[in-house]
Amino acid sequence: MRKIPAIFTDIDGVLVRGKWKIPRSDDALKYIRQPLSTILPDAFPDAKPDEKLPIVGLTNGGGCLEEDKAMSI
């Protein structure tokens, strides 16, 4: 079985604070959404050209529905 890294991160306080995007969080997401062969070529030389790092965003909800939170980030 081949292992690849994954990122599990909280949303509130990491990507957004309340209704406001944390500065440069969009740049960080764009970077880690690049193919593994681009961001970690030596660690994953056999990565497929379009294989990306899995990311899971976690939140306690912040008083809104999951769909609404997803659309806001």
PDB file of N, CA, C and O in Angstrom:
ATOM      1  N   MET A   1       0.838  -1.175   0.000  1.00  0.00           N
ATOM      2  CA  MET A   1       0.000   0.000   0.000  1.00  0.00           C
ATOM      3  C   MET A   1       0.889   1.246   0.000  1.00  0.00           C
ATOM      4  O   MET A   1       1.827   1.356   0.789  1.00  0.00           O
ATOM      5  N   ARG A   2       0.583   2.152  -0.874  1.00  0.00           N
ATOM      6  CA  ARG A   2       1.329   3.391  -0.999  1.00  0.00           C
ATOM      7  C   ARG A   2       0.759   4.447  -0.046  1.00  0.00           C
ATOM      8  O   ARG A   2      -0.455   4.637   0.021  1.00  0.00           O
ATOM      9  N   LYS A   3       1.629   5.123   0.681  1.00  0.00           N
ATOM     10  CA  LYS A   3       1.181   6.151   1.619  1.00  0.00           C
ATOM     11  C   LYS A   3       1.435   7.527   1.022  1.00  0.00           C
ATOM     12  O   LYS A   3       2.480   7.774   0.419  1.00  0.00           O
ATOM     13  N   ILE A   4       0.469   8.415   1.196  1.00  0.00           N
ATOM     14  CA  ILE A   4       0.652   9.813   0.819  1.00  0.00           C
ATOM     15  C   ILE A   4       0.226  10.669   2.011  1.00  0.00           C
ATOM     16  O   ILE A   4      -0.593  10.237   2.823  1.00  0.00           O
ATOM     17  N   PRO A   5       0.769  11.865   2.120  1.00  0.00           N
ATOM     18  CA  PRO A   5       0.388  12.732   3.237  1.00  0.00           C
ATOM     19  C   PRO A   5      -1.015  13.289   3.021  1.00  0.00           C
ATOM     20  O   PRO A   5      -1.540  13.268   1.907  1.00  0.00           O
ATOM     21  N   ALA A   6      -1.598  13.774   4.071  1.00  0.00           N
ATOM     22  CA  ALA A   6      -2.885  14.471   4.006  1.00  0.00           C
ATOM     23  C   ALA A   6      -2.848  15.592   5.036  1.00  0.00           C
ATOM     24  O   ALA A   6      -2.101  15.531   6.013  1.00  0.00           O
ATOM     25  N   ILE A   7      -3.652  16.600   4.809  1.00  0.00           N
ATOM     26  CA  ILE A   7      -3.734  17.724   5.741  1.00  0.00           C
ATOM     27  C   ILE A   7      -5.139  17.763   6.325  1.00  0.00           C
ATOM     28  O   ILE A   7      -6.128  17.800   5.593  1.00  0.00           O
ATOM     29  N   PHE A   8      -5.214  17.754   7.642  1.00  0.00           N
ATOM     30  CA  PHE A   8      -6.451  17.964   8.369  1.00  0.00           C
ATOM     31  C   PHE A   8      -6.261  19.276   9.108  1.00  0.00           C
ATOM     32  O   PHE A   8      -5.328  19.405   9.901  1.00  0.00           O
ATOM     33  N   THR A   9      -7.120  20.247   8.868  1.00  0.00           N
ATOM     34  CA  THR A   9      -6.945  21.551   9.485  1.00  0.00           C
ATOM     35  C   THR A   9      -8.266  22.131   9.951  1.00  0.00           C
ATOM     36  O   THR A   9      -9.314  21.894   9.351  1.00  0.00           O
ATOM     37  N   ASP A  10      -8.199  22.884  11.015  1.00  0.00           N
ATOM     38  CA  ASP A  10      -9.361  23.648  11.453  1.00  0.00           C
ATOM     39  C   ASP A  10      -9.545  24.781  10.449  1.00  0.00           C
ATOM     40  O   ASP A  10      -8.576  25.237   9.842  1.00  0.00           O
ATOM     41  N   ILE A  11     -10.759  25.229  10.275  1.00  0.00           N
ATOM     42  CA  ILE A  11     -11.038  26.338   9.357  1.00  0.00           C
ATOM     43  C   ILE A  11     -11.005  27.659  10.113  1.00  0.00           C
ATOM     44  O   ILE A  11     -10.281  28.581   9.739  1.00  0.00           O
ATOM     45  N   ASP A  12     -11.803  27.744  11.189  1.00  0.00           N
ATOM     46  CA  ASP A  12     -11.900  28.989  11.953  1.00  0.00           C
ATOM     47  C   ASP A  12     -10.601  29.269  12.686  1.00  0.00           C
ATOM     48  O   ASP A  12     -10.146  28.460  13.495  1.00  0.00           O
ATOM     49  N   GLY A  13     -10.009  30.415  12.400  1.00  0.00           N
ATOM     50  CA  GLY A  13      -8.753  30.796  13.018  1.00  0.00           C
ATOM     51  C   GLY A  13      -7.537  30.373  12.217  1.00  0.00           C
ATOM     52  O   GLY A  13      -6.420  30.792  12.521  1.00  0.00           O
ATOM     53  N   VAL A  14      -7.735  29.542  11.190  1.00  0.00           N
ATOM     54  CA  VAL A  14      -6.631  29.105  10.332  1.00  0.00           C
ATOM     55  C   VAL A  14      -6.821  29.675   8.922  1.00  0.00           C
ATOM     56  O   VAL A  14      -5.900  30.259   8.351  1.00  0.00           O
ATOM     57  N   LEU A  15      -8.022  29.500   8.371  1.00  0.00           N
ATOM     58  CA  LEU A  15      -8.333  30.026   7.039  1.00  0.00           C
ATOM     59  C   LEU A  15      -9.186  31.289   7.105  1.00  0.00           C
ATOM     60  O   LEU A  15      -9.015  32.210   6.305  1.00  0.00           O
ATOM     61  N   VAL A  16     -10.092  31.319   8.055  1.00  0.00           N
ATOM     62  CA  VAL A  16     -10.956  32.487   8.244  1.00  0.00           C
ATOM     63  C   VAL A  16     -11.058  32.806   9.719  1.00  0.00           C
ATOM     64  O   VAL A  16     -10.832  31.955  10.579  1.00  0.00           O
ATOM     65  N   ARG A  17     -11.401  34.040   9.988  1.00  0.00           N
ATOM     66  CA  ARG A  17     -11.689  34.457  11.368  1.00  0.00           C
ATOM     67  C   ARG A  17     -13.031  35.162  11.308  1.00  0.00           C
ATOM     68  O   ARG A  17     -13.132  36.302  10.854  1.00  0.00           O
ATOM     69  N   GLY A  18     -14.068  34.461  11.775  1.00  0.00           N
ATOM     70  CA  GLY A  18     -15.423  34.992  11.634  1.00  0.00           C
ATOM     71  C   GLY A  18     -15.796  35.019  10.165  1.00  0.00           C
ATOM     72  O   GLY A  18     -15.755  33.989   9.493  1.00  0.00           O
ATOM     73  N   LYS A  19     -16.157  36.184   9.664  1.00  0.00           N
ATOM     74  CA  LYS A  19     -16.519  36.333   8.246  1.00  0.00           C
ATOM     75  C   LYS A  19     -15.338  36.762   7.389  1.00  0.00           C
ATOM     76  O   LYS A  19     -15.490  36.945   6.182  1.00  0.00           O
ATOM     77  N   TRP A  20     -14.162  36.927   7.992  1.00  0.00           N
ATOM     78  CA  TRP A  20     -13.030  37.489   7.271  1.00  0.00           C
ATOM     79  C   TRP A  20     -11.967  36.439   6.975  1.00  0.00           C
ATOM     80  O   TRP A  20     -11.603  35.643   7.841  1.00  0.00           O
ATOM     81  N   LYS A  21     -11.484  36.450   5.755  1.00  0.00           N
ATOM     82  CA  LYS A  21     -10.408  35.556   5.334  1.00  0.00           C
ATOM     83  C   LYS A  21      -9.114  35.981   6.013  1.00  0.00           C
ATOM     84  O   LYS A  21      -8.809  37.172   6.083  1.00  0.00           O
ATOM     85  N   ILE A  22      -8.371  35.035   6.503  1.00  0.00           N
ATOM     86  CA  ILE A  22      -7.067  35.334   7.092  1.00  0.00           C
ATOM     87  C   ILE A  22      -6.099  35.651   5.947  1.00  0.00           C
ATOM     88  O   ILE A  22      -6.037  34.907   4.968  1.00  0.00           O
ATOM     89  N   PRO A  23      -5.344  36.749   6.064  1.00  0.00           N
ATOM     90  CA  PRO A  23      -4.449  37.151   4.986  1.00  0.00           C
ATOM     91  C   PRO A  23      -3.556  36.002   4.502  1.00  0.00           C
ATOM     92  O   PRO A  23      -2.955  35.283   5.300  1.00  0.00           O
ATOM     93  N   ARG A  24      -3.486  35.854   3.213  1.00  0.00           N
ATOM     94  CA  ARG A  24      -2.651  34.892   2.489  1.00  0.00           C
ATOM     95  C   ARG A  24      -3.091  33.444   2.649  1.00  0.00           C
ATOM     96  O   ARG A  24      -2.418  32.545   2.147  1.00  0.00           O
ATOM     97  N   SER A  25      -4.219  33.191   3.347  1.00  0.00           N
ATOM     98  CA  SER A  25      -4.684  31.808   3.454  1.00  0.00           C
ATOM     99  C   SER A  25      -5.045  31.244   2.085  1.00  0.00           C
ATOM    100  O   SER A  25      -4.877  30.048   1.844  1.00  0.00           O
ATOM    101  N   ASP A  26      -5.540  32.095   1.185  1.00  0.00           N
ATOM    102  CA  ASP A  26      -5.845  31.630  -0.167  1.00  0.00           C
ATOM    103  C   ASP A  26      -4.568  31.243  -0.914  1.00  0.00           C
ATOM    104  O   ASP A  26      -4.571  30.290  -1.692  1.00  0.00           O
ATOM    105  N   ASP A  27      -3.475  31.979  -0.682  1.00  0.00           N
ATOM    106  CA  ASP A  27      -2.191  31.624  -1.297  1.00  0.00           C
ATOM    107  C   ASP A  27      -1.702  30.266  -0.799  1.00  0.00           C
ATOM    108  O   ASP A  27      -1.195  29.456  -1.575  1.00  0.00           O
ATOM    109  N   ALA A  28      -1.861  30.026   0.504  1.00  0.00           N
ATOM    110  CA  ALA A  28      -1.439  28.743   1.071  1.00  0.00           C
ATOM    111  C   ALA A  28      -2.260  27.598   0.484  1.00  0.00           C
ATOM    112  O   ALA A  28      -1.709  26.549   0.152  1.00  0.00           O
ATOM    113  N   LEU A  29      -3.566  27.790   0.356  1.00  0.00           N
ATOM    114  CA  LEU A  29      -4.415  26.747  -0.233  1.00  0.00           C
ATOM    115  C   LEU A  29      -4.054  26.490  -1.692  1.00  0.00           C
ATOM    116  O   LEU A  29      -4.003  25.339  -2.125  1.00  0.00           O
ATOM    117  N   LYS A  30      -3.805  27.542  -2.441  1.00  0.00           N
ATOM    118  CA  LYS A  30      -3.406  27.368  -3.847  1.00  0.00           C
ATOM    119  C   LYS A  30      -2.107  26.572  -3.935  1.00  0.00           C
ATOM    120  O   LYS A  30      -1.958  25.706  -4.798  1.00  0.00           O
ATOM    121  N   TYR A  31      -1.176  26.867  -3.045  1.00  0.00           N
ATOM    122  CA  TYR A  31       0.107  26.157  -3.061  1.00  0.00           C
ATOM    123  C   TYR A  31      -0.080  24.671  -2.771  1.00  0.00           C
ATOM    124  O   TYR A  31       0.419  23.830  -3.519  1.00  0.00           O
ATOM    125  N   ILE A  32      -0.787  24.340  -1.701  1.00  0.00           N
ATOM    126  CA  ILE A  32      -0.909  22.928  -1.334  1.00  0.00           C
ATOM    127  C   ILE A  32      -1.884  22.170  -2.224  1.00  0.00           C
ATOM    128  O   ILE A  32      -1.953  20.944  -2.138  1.00  0.00           O
ATOM    129  N   ARG A  33      -2.638  22.857  -3.074  1.00  0.00           N
ATOM    130  CA  ARG A  33      -3.521  22.184  -4.027  1.00  0.00           C
ATOM    131  C   ARG A  33      -2.810  21.879  -5.349  1.00  0.00           C
ATOM    132  O   ARG A  33      -3.425  21.340  -6.269  1.00  0.00           O
ATOM    133  N   GLN A  34      -1.535  22.216  -5.450  1.00  0.00           N
ATOM    134  CA  GLN A  34      -0.762  21.832  -6.628  1.00  0.00           C
ATOM    135  C   GLN A  34      -0.523  20.323  -6.589  1.00  0.00           C
ATOM    136  O   GLN A  34      -0.592  19.710  -5.523  1.00  0.00           O
ATOM    137  N   PRO A  35      -0.241  19.724  -7.747  1.00  0.00           N
ATOM    138  CA  PRO A  35       0.070  18.287  -7.754  1.00  0.00           C
ATOM    139  C   PRO A  35       1.263  17.961  -6.856  1.00  0.00           C
ATOM    140  O   PRO A  35       2.189  18.760  -6.721  1.00  0.00           O
ATOM    141  N   LEU A  36       1.225  16.763  -6.237  1.00  0.00           N
ATOM    142  CA  LEU A  36       2.331  16.309  -5.380  1.00  0.00           C
ATOM    143  C   LEU A  36       3.655  16.338  -6.129  1.00  0.00           C
ATOM    144  O   LEU A  36       4.695  16.640  -5.544  1.00  0.00           O
ATOM    145  N   SER A  37       3.619  16.027  -7.412  1.00  0.00           N
ATOM    146  CA  SER A  37       4.854  16.012  -8.200  1.00  0.00           C
ATOM    147  C   SER A  37       5.472  17.403  -8.313  1.00  0.00           C
ATOM    148  O   SER A  37       6.651  17.532  -8.642  1.00  0.00           O
ATOM    149  N   THR A  38       4.693  18.430  -8.045  1.00  0.00           N
ATOM    150  CA  THR A  38       5.202  19.807  -8.081  1.00  0.00           C
ATOM    151  C   THR A  38       5.728  20.240  -6.718  1.00  0.00           C
ATOM    152  O   THR A  38       6.817  20.806  -6.625  1.00  0.00           O
ATOM    153  N   ILE A  39       4.951  19.973  -5.647  1.00  0.00           N
ATOM    154  CA  ILE A  39       5.357  20.492  -4.337  1.00  0.00           C
ATOM    155  C   ILE A  39       6.277  19.551  -3.572  1.00  0.00           C
ATOM    156  O   ILE A  39       7.045  20.010  -2.727  1.00  0.00           O
ATOM    157  N   LEU A  40       6.224  18.256  -3.838  1.00  0.00           N
ATOM    158  CA  LEU A  40       7.071  17.284  -3.128  1.00  0.00           C
ATOM    159  C   LEU A  40       7.652  16.259  -4.117  1.00  0.00           C
ATOM    160  O   LEU A  40       7.438  15.059  -3.941  1.00  0.00           O
ATOM    161  N   PRO A  41       8.372  16.699  -5.140  1.00  0.00           N
ATOM    162  CA  PRO A  41       8.824  15.768  -6.176  1.00  0.00           C
ATOM    163  C   PRO A  41       9.763  14.677  -5.670  1.00  0.00           C
ATOM    164  O   PRO A  41       9.685  13.538  -6.129  1.00  0.00           O
ATOM    165  N   ASP A  42      10.637  15.004  -4.746  1.00  0.00           N
ATOM    166  CA  ASP A  42      11.591  14.004  -4.243  1.00  0.00           C
ATOM    167  C   ASP A  42      10.926  12.996  -3.308  1.00  0.00           C
ATOM    168  O   ASP A  42      11.330  11.834  -3.257  1.00  0.00           O
ATOM    169  N   ALA A  43       9.926  13.429  -2.582  1.00  0.00           N
ATOM    170  CA  ALA A  43       9.245  12.546  -1.642  1.00  0.00           C
ATOM    171  C   ALA A  43       8.290  11.582  -2.348  1.00  0.00           C
ATOM    172  O   ALA A  43       8.042  10.478  -1.863  1.00  0.00           O
ATOM    173  N   PHE A  44       7.751  12.012  -3.508  1.00  0.00           N
ATOM    174  CA  PHE A  44       6.767  11.190  -4.224  1.00  0.00           C
ATOM    175  C   PHE A  44       7.095  11.139  -5.716  1.00  0.00           C
ATOM    176  O   PHE A  44       6.335  11.649  -6.539  1.00  0.00           O
ATOM    177  N   PRO A  45       8.228  10.522  -6.062  1.00  0.00           N
ATOM    178  CA  PRO A  45       8.621  10.490  -7.473  1.00  0.00           C
ATOM    179  C   PRO A  45       7.657   9.692  -8.347  1.00  0.00           C
ATOM    180  O   PRO A  45       7.625   9.886  -9.562  1.00  0.00           O
ATOM    181  N   ASP A  46       6.878   8.805  -7.749  1.00  0.00           N
ATOM    182  CA  ASP A  46       5.932   8.004  -8.529  1.00  0.00           C
ATOM    183  C   ASP A  46       4.517   8.580  -8.522  1.00  0.00           C
ATOM    184  O   ASP A  46       3.576   7.908  -8.944  1.00  0.00           O
ATOM    185  N   ALA A  47       4.358   9.814  -8.050  1.00  0.00           N
ATOM    186  CA  ALA A  47       3.031  10.438  -8.020  1.00  0.00           C
ATOM    187  C   ALA A  47       2.524  10.640  -9.442  1.00  0.00           C
ATOM    188  O   ALA A  47       3.281  11.000 -10.343  1.00  0.00           O
ATOM    189  N   LYS A  48       1.235  10.403  -9.623  1.00  0.00           N
ATOM    190  CA  LYS A  48       0.604  10.656 -10.913  1.00  0.00           C
ATOM    191  C   LYS A  48       0.642  12.155 -11.176  1.00  0.00           C
ATOM    192  O   LYS A  48       0.628  12.943 -10.231  1.00  0.00           O
ATOM    193  N   PRO A  49       0.688  12.560 -12.432  1.00  0.00           N
ATOM    194  CA  PRO A  49       0.808  13.990 -12.755  1.00  0.00           C
ATOM    195  C   PRO A  49      -0.252  14.891 -12.118  1.00  0.00           C
ATOM    196  O   PRO A  49       0.025  16.047 -11.800  1.00  0.00           O
ATOM    197  N   ASP A  50      -1.453  14.367 -11.933  1.00  0.00           N
ATOM    198  CA  ASP A  50      -2.531  15.197 -11.381  1.00  0.00           C
ATOM    199  C   ASP A  50      -2.884  14.843  -9.938  1.00  0.00           C
ATOM    200  O   ASP A  50      -3.877  15.343  -9.409  1.00  0.00           O
ATOM    201  N   GLU A  51      -2.089  13.992  -9.294  1.00  0.00           N
ATOM    202  CA  GLU A  51      -2.374  13.571  -7.919  1.00  0.00           C
ATOM    203  C   GLU A  51      -2.100  14.711  -6.938  1.00  0.00           C
ATOM    204  O   GLU A  51      -1.013  15.289  -6.922  1.00  0.00           O
ATOM    205  N   LYS A  52      -3.101  15.017  -6.130  1.00  0.00           N
ATOM    206  CA  LYS A  52      -2.991  16.144  -5.197  1.00  0.00           C
ATOM    207  C   LYS A  52      -3.061  15.685  -3.757  1.00  0.00           C
ATOM    208  O   LYS A  52      -3.529  14.588  -3.454  1.00  0.00           O
ATOM    209  N   LEU A  53      -2.591  16.539  -2.889  1.00  0.00           N
ATOM    210  CA  LEU A  53      -2.590  16.317  -1.455  1.00  0.00           C
ATOM    211  C   LEU A  53      -4.022  16.420  -0.923  1.00  0.00           C
ATOM    212  O   LEU A  53      -4.658  17.460  -1.093  1.00  0.00           O
ATOM    213  N   PRO A  54      -4.543  15.375  -0.287  1.00  0.00           N
ATOM    214  CA  PRO A  54      -5.893  15.473   0.280  1.00  0.00           C
ATOM    215  C   PRO A  54      -5.933  16.479   1.427  1.00  0.00           C
ATOM    216  O   PRO A  54      -5.036  16.518   2.269  1.00  0.00           O
ATOM    217  N   ILE A  55      -6.978  17.282   1.443  1.00  0.00           N
ATOM    218  CA  ILE A  55      -7.156  18.282   2.497  1.00  0.00           C
ATOM    219  C   ILE A  55      -8.553  18.131   3.076  1.00  0.00           C
ATOM    220  O   ILE A  55      -9.537  18.053   2.340  1.00  0.00           O
ATOM    221  N   VAL A  56      -8.632  18.089   4.404  1.00  0.00           N
ATOM    222  CA  VAL A  56      -9.909  18.026   5.095  1.00  0.00           C
ATOM    223  C   VAL A  56      -9.996  19.253   5.999  1.00  0.00           C
ATOM    224  O   VAL A  56      -9.154  19.454   6.874  1.00  0.00           O
ATOM    225  N   GLY A  57     -11.031  20.073   5.774  1.00  0.00           N
ATOM    226  CA  GLY A  57     -11.247  21.241   6.618  1.00  0.00           C
ATOM    227  C   GLY A  57     -12.260  20.923   7.693  1.00  0.00           C
ATOM    228  O   GLY A  57     -13.365  20.469   7.397  1.00  0.00           O
ATOM    229  N   LEU A  58     -11.893  21.155   8.935  1.00  0.00           N
ATOM    230  CA  LEU A  58     -12.754  20.856  10.076  1.00  0.00           C
ATOM    231  C   LEU A  58     -13.225  22.144  10.727  1.00  0.00           C
ATOM    232  O   LEU A  58     -12.508  23.144  10.738  1.00  0.00           O
ATOM    233  N   THR A  59     -14.424  22.115  11.263  1.00  0.00           N
ATOM    234  CA  THR A  59     -14.938  23.265  11.989  1.00  0.00           C
ATOM    235  C   THR A  59     -16.017  22.804  12.957  1.00  0.00           C
ATOM    236  O   THR A  59     -16.620  21.747  12.775  1.00  0.00           O
ATOM    237  N   ASN A  60     -16.249  23.593  13.969  1.00  0.00           N
ATOM    238  CA  ASN A  60     -17.351  23.294  14.883  1.00  0.00           C
ATOM    239  C   ASN A  60     -18.640  23.908  14.365  1.00  0.00           C
ATOM    240  O   ASN A  60     -19.670  23.856  15.037  1.00  0.00           O
ATOM    241  N   GLY A  61     -18.588  24.478  13.194  1.00  0.00           N
ATOM    242  CA  GLY A  61     -19.783  25.016  12.552  1.00  0.00           C
ATOM    243  C   GLY A  61     -19.899  26.517  12.619  1.00  0.00           C
ATOM    244  O   GLY A  61     -20.354  27.145  11.663  1.00  0.00           O
ATOM    245  N   GLY A  62     -19.510  27.089  13.695  1.00  0.00           N
ATOM    246  CA  GLY A  62     -19.583  28.542  13.821  1.00  0.00           C
ATOM    247  C   GLY A  62     -20.994  29.095  13.656  1.00  0.00           C
ATOM    248  O   GLY A  62     -21.174  30.258  13.294  1.00  0.00           O
ATOM    249  N   GLY A  63     -21.996  28.253  13.925  1.00  0.00           N
ATOM    250  CA  GLY A  63     -23.373  28.727  13.848  1.00  0.00           C
ATOM    251  C   GLY A  63     -23.972  28.731  12.455  1.00  0.00           C
ATOM    252  O   GLY A  63     -25.015  29.348  12.240  1.00  0.00           O
ATOM    253  N   CYS A  64     -23.328  28.044  11.481  1.00  0.00           N
ATOM    254  CA  CYS A  64     -23.924  27.981  10.151  1.00  0.00           C
ATOM    255  C   CYS A  64     -23.835  26.558   9.600  1.00  0.00           C
ATOM    256  O   CYS A  64     -23.086  25.727  10.113  1.00  0.00           O
ATOM    257  N   LEU A  65     -24.604  26.293   8.560  1.00  0.00           N
ATOM    258  CA  LEU A  65     -24.611  24.974   7.940  1.00  0.00           C
ATOM    259  C   LEU A  65     -23.293  24.693   7.233  1.00  0.00           C
ATOM    260  O   LEU A  65     -22.617  25.618   6.781  1.00  0.00           O
ATOM    261  N   GLU A  66     -22.924  23.410   7.136  1.00  0.00           N
ATOM    262  CA  GLU A  66     -21.671  23.016   6.499  1.00  0.00           C
ATOM    263  C   GLU A  66     -21.585  23.545   5.072  1.00  0.00           C
ATOM    264  O   GLU A  66     -20.534  24.031   4.652  1.00  0.00           O
ATOM    265  N   GLU A  67     -22.685  23.453   4.325  1.00  0.00           N
ATOM    266  CA  GLU A  67     -22.701  23.928   2.938  1.00  0.00           C
ATOM    267  C   GLU A  67     -22.416  25.422   2.874  1.00  0.00           C
ATOM    268  O   GLU A  67     -21.665  25.873   2.009  1.00  0.00           O
ATOM    269  N   ASP A  68     -23.007  26.191   3.778  1.00  0.00           N
ATOM    270  CA  ASP A  68     -22.775  27.636   3.808  1.00  0.00           C
ATOM    271  C   ASP A  68     -21.322  27.945   4.146  1.00  0.00           C
ATOM    272  O   ASP A  68     -20.723  28.843   3.554  1.00  0.00           O
ATOM    273  N   LYS A  69     -20.753  27.202   5.100  1.00  0.00           N
ATOM    274  CA  LYS A  69     -19.344  27.402   5.470  1.00  0.00           C
ATOM    275  C   LYS A  69     -18.443  27.094   4.286  1.00  0.00           C
ATOM    276  O   LYS A  69     -17.512  27.847   4.003  1.00  0.00           O
ATOM    277  N   ALA A  70     -18.715  25.978   3.584  1.00  0.00           N
ATOM    278  CA  ALA A  70     -17.903  25.595   2.430  1.00  0.00           C
ATOM    279  C   ALA A  70     -17.946  26.667   1.350  1.00  0.00           C
ATOM    280  O   ALA A  70     -16.923  26.961   0.732  1.00  0.00           O
ATOM    281  N   MET A  71     -19.092  27.243   1.119  1.00  0.00           N
ATOM    282  CA  MET A  71     -19.230  28.268   0.079  1.00  0.00           C
ATOM    283  C   MET A  71     -18.534  29.570   0.476  1.00  0.00           C
ATOM    284  O   MET A  71     -18.172  30.369  -0.388  1.00  0.00           O
ATOM    285  N   SER A  72     -18.346  29.785   1.771  1.00  0.00           N
ATOM    286  CA  SER A  72     -17.753  31.044   2.223  1.00  0.00           C
ATOM    287  C   SER A  72     -16.230  31.053   2.196  1.00  0.00           C
ATOM    288  O   SER A  72     -15.615  32.112   2.311  1.00  0.00           O
ATOM    289  N   ILE A  73     -15.608  29.861   2.041  1.00  0.00           N
ATOM    290  CA  ILE A  73     -14.138  29.829   2.042  1.00  0.00           C
ATOM    291  C   ILE A  73     -13.582  29.543   0.668  1.00  0.00           C
ATOM    292  O   ILE A  73     -12.365  29.481   0.494  1.00  0.00           O
TER     293      ILE A  73
END
